[in-house]
Amino acid sequence: MTDIDRGPADVYEITWMSGHIETIQAHQLSWPRRGEFMMRDLFGQAGGDKGPDRIQMHAEIDGRWKLTLSAREEDIRTIRLVTEPEQVPGATEGGVR
């Protein structure tokens, strides 16, 4: 448990390479750490086989930090933040023309 108030989780729309679309709630989105593995290779530190690059999302749900998504980067076509509706230029209140 933590004393940090993260507020409501953001909502992300995931479009998979298969075309399936789903929404995921997350407070944190982590991209693959390619630079970390590049540095290991350059300086000869043991890094082992890191496997496929993964995108991870975490959220605090019911007071606990949880993994809400862990997926191979190559399986995801797009990730879009949809917490707030998109504002259309020239639109009236609420983003609708």
Secondary structure, DSSP 8 states (H G I E B T S, - for coil): --S----S-EEEEEEETTS-EEEEEESEEE---HHHHHHHHHHT-------S-EEEEEEEETTEEEEEEEEEGGGEEEEEE-SS----TT--TTS--
